[in-house]
Amino acid sequence: MKATVALEHSILTARWHMLADGECYADPAADHFTRLDPIKAKNNAIKKLNHLGFNVTITPATAA
């Protein structure tokens, strides 16, 4: 029941913002958090690979 009420609350909040601002929902895309904080995304990827048993060495990509 709590989950249902929480979902309803988030839907109503989103709807209220759409009506108040006059804008439709804009999907932030799949890479939203990567673009938001690329260093954190890189570190999380390295941690996940290390956890899976891989040794990771990062080298910067050369400009083409």
ABEGO torsion letter per residue (X at the ends): XAAAAAAAAAAAAAAAAAAAAGBBBBBAEAAAAAAABAAAAAAAAAAAAAAAGBBBBBBBBBBX
